[in-house]
Amino acid sequence: MAQHAAPAPRRAASGHSLGSAAVAVPVITGILYGFWAANIARFGHGVTGGNVALGFVTGIVVAALCFAIHQWSRQQAGRHLGLRAATWGAFAGIAVGFLRSLGTGLVLWPIILGLIVAAATTVMTYYRYYTAADPV
């Protein structure tokens, strides 16, 4: 009797490859975040050099942080679930809080909103990492 087995999935020589999504997602996120930040800072007026600079700087910072956190998180796969989840939570909370702070209103509201988003992102990301982890 002949037995057949499915071939093992292919992996890069190092075990990790830098896929197109690993670059495209942070770049697109940074572009959208930069446009959003610049648009909020306009307050309904015309585009100024300061708005453009704010958009570029915030977009580049968000893209770089998103890429760096993702790469670090991939290296820590299976370990440090809480730390990885808290890192994504802090990133999301700070990003949302900063966008909210560009608008008008009380200073306390961006802090509260950022903490809510950070807590929710941390819990959801921890759940995702925990359920995807290999049992020991």
C-alpha positions, 0 to 999 in steps of 0.5 A, spaced: 500 500 500 502 506 498 501 512 503 501 519 501 502 525 505 501 532 503 508 536 502 511 541 507 509 548 506 515 552 504 519 557 508 525 562 507 532 560 508 532 564 515 525 562 517 522 569 516 521 573 510 519 580 509 513 579 505 510 585 501 504 585 506 509 587 511 511 593 507 505 595 504 500 595 510 505 600 514 506 604 508 499 605 507 497 606 514 502 611 514 499 615 508 492 615 511 494 617 518 498 623 515 493 625 511 488 624 516 492 628 521 493 634 516 486 634 515 484 635 522 489 640 523 487 644 517 480 646 521 476 647 515 481 652 512 486 652 506 492 647 506 498 650 509 506 648 509 505 646 516 499 642 515 503 638 509 509 638 514 505 635 519 502 630 515 509 627 512 512 627 519 506 623 522 505 619 516 513 617 516 513 616 524 507 611 524 509 607 518 516 606 521 513 604 528 508 600 525 513 596 521 518 596 527 513 593 532 510 588 527 517 585 525 519 585 533 513 582 534 514 576 529 521 575 532 517 574 539 512 569 536 510 564 541 513 568 547 511 574 551 504 575 549 502 580 554 508 584 552 507 584 545 499 585 546 501 591 550 506 594 545 500 594 540 495 597 545 500 603 546 501 604 539 494 604 537 492 608 544 497 613 542 496 614 535 488 615 536 489 620 542 494 624 538 489 624 532 484 626 537 488 632 540 489 635 534 482 637 534 478 642 539 476 640 545 478 638 552 485 636 553 482 630 558 478 627 552 484 625 548 487 621 554 481 618 556 479 615 548 487 613 548 486 609 554 480 606 552 483 604 545 489 602 548 486 597 553 481 594 547 487 593 543 491 590 548 485 585 550 484 583 543 491 582 541 492 578 547 486 574 545 489 573 538 496 571 540 493 566 545 489 563 541 494 562 535 500 560 540 502 553 539 500 549 546 506 547 550 
